[in-house]
Amino acid sequence: GNTVYAATWLGVYRTTNGGTTWSVFGTGLPQGRATDIWVAPDSSSVRVATWGRGVWEMVNAPVVGTVNITPATAFLYTGDIATFTGTVNGVGTVTYTATGGTITTGGVYTAGSTAGDYTVTATNAADATQKAVANLAVVAPQPVTFSTQPQGMTAAVGHKATFTVIASGSGTLTYQWKKGGVAITGATAASYTTAALTLGDSGSSYTCEVTGRVGTVASSPATLTVQSLGPAVTASNNTVTLIPDAVSATTGGPIIDVPFTVSGVSGNVGEVTFSLYLTHTYVGDLVISLVAPDNSPVILSNMAGSGANTSPTGAALGTSCGSYAVFSDLGASSIAGQVSPPAIVGTFRPSFPLDAFNGKAPNGVWKIRFQDFGLGDTGSFQCGVLSVKPLVGVSVDLNGDGVTDLRDLLFFAKYYGTTNAICDLNGNGTVNDADLALLLAGL
């Protein structure tokens, strides 16, 4: 440690700070020559042999140590167990006392059943004035509650559906999605996205079980309806339109809307794609959105498509009216990972999914919207094509006579258990009870 004794010709000296300062040691000890010195291992006594004055023993009064405790604060639920450690800086041993719960001689605290602010105290048994206090906040755990339940939805064959919950409750929340009461492997987040849908998925019920400190609570069920897609209706616009530069480094340029009018579509939106050709010296300056007739937008490109270098030529989405950058939820890769130049051509997933338009009324004026958020680069919309496919129900006029009636049921019975494509209403390759359920629902 920092305490050192020195036997000298002028008595014994001691330092308690590693030699920075020294003082005479030993009340009554002659200030003569000290020939030898012995210090007890616990420093409780010191023996000094002197020249002609005999052997002297001095007893050190014990220095009672101060106390520390860790942790100094804690947040616990009722019934929780936590360990506190008290240490003495010197002589003494620790004893523990606590409020609001019980504590063992080893410092293991068990919170009681009543919420409140409590303490754990570590005291030096050699001196009760030497103590340290840890402050505890004990609260009652709250059960899981849902602020957002999963919503039923209608989606198209071949597309995906996403269900989401927002839940709160005490402890670390865990999630498990179920389809028809059966746990879905790997579906353990607050959102779940299905695989590509078939008609056989129609009518499926999805729930999410959320587990917290208090227990498990299931969400409300959400029913998925899957429908086929009708033929695409397209709208084109080939009017070259300038996209102005940003106003400043912090202010975007003016919003530019290019209209696309859709009419004659029967049924609600089931699938939307947009094919775009634009030229721009730095396409990463642009936020590009598609706006539905009800003015709800989906961002197709959120300042995506540019790398570290700019180029006045070759930077574009698409290369011509016919060779486009196509935004589709079915794209194999995201637009966010693309870099131009060279021009970006192909089919890409947008920054946000276009299935946000599903179920909306398709007819009316759609708009492709541009806004530039980077100084020094400009460009133009060249042309584009909007494609909208409506959702349509499953046709159960199996015998093709123009009437849906019991004769279609007889036709179905003839091919039950086969691979007949007409009667395989859910497209799973076999005519079975799942197809019969779709047929009966349509009769």
C-alpha positions in Angstrom: 0.0 0.0 0.0 1.0 3.6 0.5 2.0 3.2 4.2 5.8 2.8 4.7 7.8 2.7 8.0 11.5 3.8 8.1 13.9 3.0 11.0 16.5 5.8 11.2 19.2 7.2 13.5 16.6 9.7 14.7 13.8 7.3 15.5 11.0 5.8 13.3 9.2 7.8 10.6 6.0 6.9 8.7 4.5 7.9 5.4 0.8 7.1 4.4 1.0 8.6 1.0 3.8 6.7 -0.6 6.6 8.9 0.5 5.3 12.3 -0.4 5.3 13.4 3.3 6.9 11.8 6.4 6.2 12.2 10.1 7.6 10.9 13.4 6.0 7.7 14.4 5.4 6.3 18.0 4.2 8.2 21.0 6.9 7.9 23.7 9.4 6.2 21.4 12.9 7.6 22.0 14.2 9.7 19.1 17.4 7.7 19.0 18.9 5.1 16.7 16.3 2.4 15.6 18.2 -0.7 14.5 15.3 -2.9 13.4 11.6 -2.7 12.7 8.7 -5.3 12.3 5.2 -4.5 11.1 2.3 -6.9 11.6 0.7 -8.1 8.4 -2.5 -6.3 9.2 -0.6 -3.1 10.3 -2.2 -3.5 13.7 1.1 -3.2 15.6 4.7 -2.2 15.0 7.8 -3.4 17.0 11.0 -1.3 17.0 14.5 -2.4 18.3 16.5 0.6 19.5 20.2 1.1 20.3 20.5 0.7 24.0 16.8 1.6 24.7 15.2 -1.9 24.4 12.4 -3.1 22.1 9.2 -1.1 21.8 5.8 -2.1 20.6 3.2 0.4 19.3 -0.4 -0.7 18.6 -2.2 1.1 15.7 -5.8 2.1 16.3 -7.8 0.5 13.5 -9.0 2.8 10.8 -12.7 2.0 10.0 -13.2 2.0 6.3 -15.8 3.9 4.2 -18.4 1.9 2.2 -19.3 1.8 -1.5 -22.2 -0.1 -3.0 -22.9 -1.1 -6.6 -25.1 -0.7 -8.4 -26.0 2.7 -6.9 -29.4 2.8 -8.6 -31.7 0.1 -10.0 -35.0 -0.1 -11.9 -36.9 -3.3 -10.9 -40.3 -4.8 -11.4 -42.2 -6.2 -8.4 -40.8 -9.6 -7.6 -37.5 -9.0 -9.4 -34.3 -10.2 -7.9 -31.1 -8.1 -8.0 -27.6 -8.4 -6.4 -26.0 -5.5 -4.7 -22.3 -5.5 -3.7 -21.0 -3.5 -0.8 -17.2 -3.0 -0.3 -15.2 -1.5 2.6 -12.3 0.7 2.0 -10.3 -0.3 5.1 -11.3 -2.1 8.3 -14.7 -3.7 8.6 -17.3 -5.9 7.1 -20.5 -5.2 5.3 -24.1 -5.8 6.5 -27.2 -5.2 4.4 -30.6 -3.7 5.1 -33.4 -2.9 2.6 -36.8 -1.4 2.3 -39.6 -2.5 0.0 -38.4 -6.1 -0.2 -36.0 -8.6 1.4 -32.2 -8.9 1.2 -29.8 -11.7 2.1 -26.4 -11.4 3.9 -24.9 -11.8 0.5 -26.7 -8.7 -0.9 -29.4 -10.6 -3.0 -32.5 -8.3 -3.0 -36.0 -9.5 -3.8 -38.5 -6.7 -4.6 -41.8 -6.9 -2.9 -45.3 -6.8 -4.4 -45.8 -3.0 -3.9 -44.5 -0.5 -6.3 -42.5 2.5 -4.9 -39.1 4.1 -4.3 -36.9 2.0 -2.0 -33.3 1.6 -0.8 -30.7 -1.0 -0.2 -28.1 0.1 2.5 -24.6 -1.4 2.9 -23.2 -0.6 6.4 -19.8 -1.2 7.9 -20.3 -3.5 10.9 -17.4 -1.8 12.7 -18.9 1.6 12.5 -22.6 2.1 11.7 -21.9 5.7 10.6 -20.1 4.3 7.6 -22.7 3.3 5.0 -23.7 3.6 1.3 -27.2 3.6 -0.1 -28.5 2.4 -3.4 -31.8 3.9 -4.6 -34.4 1.6 -6.2 -37.5 2.3 -8.3 -39.9 -0.7 -8.2 -42.8 -0.6 -10.5 -45.6 -3.1 -11.3 -45.1 -4.7 -14.8 -47.8 -3.8 -17.4 -49.5 -6.3 -19.6 -49.2 -6.2 -23.4 -51.6 -3.9 -25.1 -52.0 -3.0 -28.8 -52.2 0.5 -30.1 -52.3 -0.8 -33.7 -54.0 -4.1 -34.6 -53.2 -6.0 -37.9 -55.6 -4.9 -40.6 -57.5 -7.2 -43.0 -56.6 -6.6 -46.6 -57.1 -7.6 -50.2 -54.1 -8.5 -52.3 -53.5 -9.8 -55.8 -52.2 -13.3 -56.8 -48.4 -13.3 -57.0 -48.0 -10.3 -54.7 -47.3 -10.2 -51.0 -49.2 -8.9 -48.0 -47.7 -7.2 -45.0 -49.3 -7.2 -41.6 -48.1 -5.0 -38.7 -48.8 -4.5 -35.0 -47.7 -1.9 -32.6 -47.7 -3.2 -29.0 -46.4 -1.9 -25.6 -45.9 -3.6 -22.3 -43.3 -4.2 -19.6 -40.1 -6.1 -20.4 -38.6 -7.0 -23.7 -41.4 -7.8 -26.1 -41.3 -10.8 -28.4 -43.5 -11.6 -31.4 -44.9 -14.6 -33.1 -47.2 -14.5 -36.1 -49.7 -17.2 -36.8 -51.7 -18.2 -39.8 -54.9 -20.0 -39.0 -53.6 -20.5 -35.5 -50.3 -22.2 -36.6 -47.0 -20.4 -35.9 -45.2 -19.2 -38.9 -41.5 -20.1 -38.9 -39.3 -17.0 -38.6 -42.2 -14.6 -38.3 -41.0 -13.1 -35.0 -41.0 -9.3 -35.7 -43.7 -6.6 -35.3 -44.3 -6.9 -39.1 -44.8 -9.9 -41.2 -44.7 -10.1 -45.0 -46.2 -13.2 -46.7 -44.6 -15.2 -49.5 -46.1 -14.6 -53.0 -49.8 -15.2 -52.7 -52.0 -17.8 -54.3 -55.8 -17.9 -54.4 -55.5 -20.7 -51.8 -54.3 -18.1 -49.3 -57.6 -16.2 -49.6 -59.6 -16.3 -46.4 -56.6 -17.0 -44.2 -56.6 -15.4 -40.8 -53.4 -13.9 -39.3 -52.7 -13.0 -35.7 -49.7 -11.9 -33.8 -49.0 -13.1 -30.3 -46.9 -10.7 -28.3 -45.2 -11.8 -25.1 -44.0 -9.4 -22.4 -43.1 -9.5 -18.7 -46.7 -10.2 -17.6 -47.6 -12.8 -20.3 -48.8 -13.3 -23.8 -51.6 -11.5 -25.6 -52.9 -12.2 -29.1 -53.9 -9.5 -31.5 -57.2 -9.3 -33.3 -57.3 -11.5 -36.4 -56.8 -10.0 -39.8 -58.4 -11.7 -42.8 -56.6 -11.8 -46.1 -58.5 -11.8 -49.3 -56.6 -12.8 -52.5 -58.1 -12.0 -55.9 -56.9 -12.4 -59.4 -55.8 -9.5 -61.5 -57.7 -8.2 -64.5 -56.1 -6.9 -67.7 -53.9 -3.9 -67.4 -55.1 -0.4 -68.3 -52.3 1.9 -69.3 -51.9 5.7 -69.6 -49.0 7.4 -71.3 -47.5 10.9 -71.4 -44.8 11.9 -73.8 -44.7 15.6 -73.0 -41.1 16.6 -72.3 -41.1 18.5 -69.0 -38.2 20.4 -67.4 -37.3 19.5 -63.8 -35.8 22.7 -62.3 -32.8 22.7 -60.0 -33.0 23.1 -56.2 -33.4 26.6 -54.8 -30.6 26.3 -52.4 -28.6 23.7 -50.5 -31.4 23.5 -47.9 -34.5 24.2 -50.1 -35.8 21.9 -52.8 -36.8 23.1 -56.2 -40.5 23.5 -57.3 -42.7 20.4 -57.4 -43.3 19.3 -61.0 -46.4 17.1 -61.6 -47.0 15.2 -64.9 -50.5 13.8 -65.3 -51.7 10.4 -66.4 -55.5 9.8 -66.8 -56.9 6.4 -66.2 -60.5 5.6 -67.1 -62.8 2.6 -67.7 -61.3 0.3 -65.0 -63.8 -1.9 -63.3 -62.7 -3.0 -59.8 -60.3 -1.5 -57.3 -56.5 -1.3 -57.8 -54.7 -4.6 -57.5 -51.3 -3.8 -59.1 -49.6 -0.6 -60.2 -46.4 -0.3 -62.2 -44.7 2.8 -63.6 -42.3 2.9 -66.5 -40.1 6.0 -66.6 -37.6 7.7 -68.9 -36.0 10.8 -67.7 -32.6 12.5 -68.3 -30.8 14.3 -65.5 -27.2 15.1 -64.8 -27.5 13.7 -61.2 -30.6 11.6 -60.7 -29.7 11.2 -57.0 -30.9 14.8 -56.5 -34.5 13.8 -57.2 -37.4 12.6 -55.1 -39.8 10.9 -57.5 -43.3 10.0 -56.3 -46.5 8.5 -57.9 -49.7 10.2 -56.7 -53.1 8.5 -56.9 -56.3 10.2 -57.8 -57.1 10.6 -54.1 -53.8 12.5 -53.7 -52.1 9.7 -51.7 -48.4 9.5 -52.8 -45.9 6.6 -52.9 -42.2 7.5 -53.2 -40.7 5.6 -56.1 -37.1 6.9 -55.8 -35.9 8.8 -52.6 -32.8 10.5 -54.0 -31.5 7.2 -55.4 -29.5 6.3 -58.4 -26.3 8.3 -58.2 -22.8 7.4 -57.1 -19.9 9.7 -56.2 -19.4 11.1 -59.7 -21.6 13.3 -61.8 -21.8 13.3 -65.5 -23.6 15.6 -68.0 -24.2 12.6 -70.3 -25.4 9.1 -69.8 -27.1 9.8 -66.4 -30.7 8.8 -66.7 -33.6 6.5 -65.7 -34.3 4.6 -68.9 -32.7 5.2 -72.3 -35.8 5.9 -74.6 -39.5 5.9 -74.7 -39.7 2.1 -74.8 -36.6 1.3 -72.8 -37.5 2.3 -69.3 -36.7 2.1 -65.7 -39.7 0.3 -64.4 -40.9 0.6 -60.8 -42.7 -2.6 -59.6 -43.2 -4.3 -56.3 -42.2 -7.5 -58.2 -38.7 -6.1 -59.1 -35.8 -8.4 -58.1 -33.7 -5.5 -56.8 -34.3 -2.1 -55.2 -33.8 1.2 -57.0 -31.8 2.3 -54.0 -28.9 0.0 -55.1 -28.6 1.4 -58.6 -26.1 3.9 -59.9 -26.2 6.2 -62.9 -24.4 6.8 -65.2 -24.8 4.6 -67.2 -28.5 4.9 -67.6 -30.6 2.7 -65.2 -32.7 0.3 -67.2 -34.8 -2.7 -65.9 -37.4 -3.4 -63.3 -36.8 -2.3 -59.7 -38.6 -2.2 -56.4 -39.5 1.4 -55.5 -38.3 3.1 -52.3 -41.7 2.4 -50.8 -44.1 -0.3 -52.0 -46.7 0.4 -54.6 -49.2 -1.9 -52.9 -50.1 1.0 -50.8 -52.5 1.8 -53.7 -54.2 -1.6 -53.5 -57.9 -1.4 -53.0 -58.1 2.3 -54.1 -60.3 3.6 -56.9 -58.2 3.5 -60.0 -60.0 5.9 -62.3 -59.0 9.6 -62.4 -55.9 11.6 -62.8 -52.6 10.1 -61.5 -49.5 12.2 -61.3 -45.8 11.4 -61.5 -44.1 14.0 -59.2 -40.5 15.3 -59.3 -38.6 17.6 -56.9 -34.9 18.4 -57.0 -33.0 18.6 -53.7 -29.5 19.1 -54.9 -27.8 22.2 -56.5 -26.0 22.3 -59.8 -27.9 19.6 -61.8 -31.0 19.6 -64.0 -32.9 17.3 -66.2 -36.2 16.6 -67.9 -39.0 14.0 -67.8 -39.1 12.5 -71.3 -42.0 10.0 -71.2 -43.7 7.4 -69.1 -46.4 4.7 -68.9 -48.7 4.0 -65.9 -50.1 0.5 -65.8 -53.0 -0.3 -63.4 -54.5 -3.8 -63.0 -57.8 -4.2 -61.1 -58.6 -6.9 -58.6 -61.2 -9.3 -60.0 -63.0 -12.2 -58.2 -62.5 -15.8 -59.2 -64.7 -16.8 -62.1 -66.8 -19.9 -61.1 -68.6 -20.2 -64.5 -66.7 -23.4 -64.9 -68.7 -24.9 -67.8 -68.6 -21.6 -69.8 -72.3 -21.3 -70.4 -72.4 -17.7 -69.1 -74.4 -18.6 -66.0 -73.1 -19.5 -62.5 -75.4 -22.2 -61.1 -75.5 -25.8 -59.9 -74.4 -27.1 -63.3 -71.0 -25.6 -62.5 -70.9 -27.6 -59.3 -71.6 -30.8 -61.3 -68.8 -29.8 -63.7 -66.5 -29.4 -60.7 -67.4 -32.8 -59.3 -66.5 -34.4 -62.6 -62.9 -33.1 -62.2 -62.5 -33.4 -58.4 -59.1 -34.9 -57.5 -57.6 -34.1 -60.9 -55.3 -31.4 -62.2 -57.9 -29.7 -64.4 -56.8 -26.1 -64.8 -60.4 -24.7 -65.0 -61.5 -26.2 -61.7 -58.2 -25.6 -59.9 -59.5 -22.3 -58.7 -56.6 -21.6 -56.3 -53.9 -22.6 -58.7 -52.2 -25.1 -56.5 -52.2 -27.9 -59.1 -55.0 -30.1 -57.7 -58.7 -29.8 -57.7 -59.7 -30.3 -54.0 -61.7 -29.0 -51.1 -59.9 -25.6 -51.1 -61.2 -25.1 -54.7 -64.7 -26.3 -53.6 -64.8 -23.6 -50.9 -64.0 -20.9 -53.5 -66.7 -22.3 -55.8 -69.4 -22.4 -53.1 -68.6 -18.9 -52.1 -69.2 -17.7 -55.7 -72.4 -19.6 -56.3 
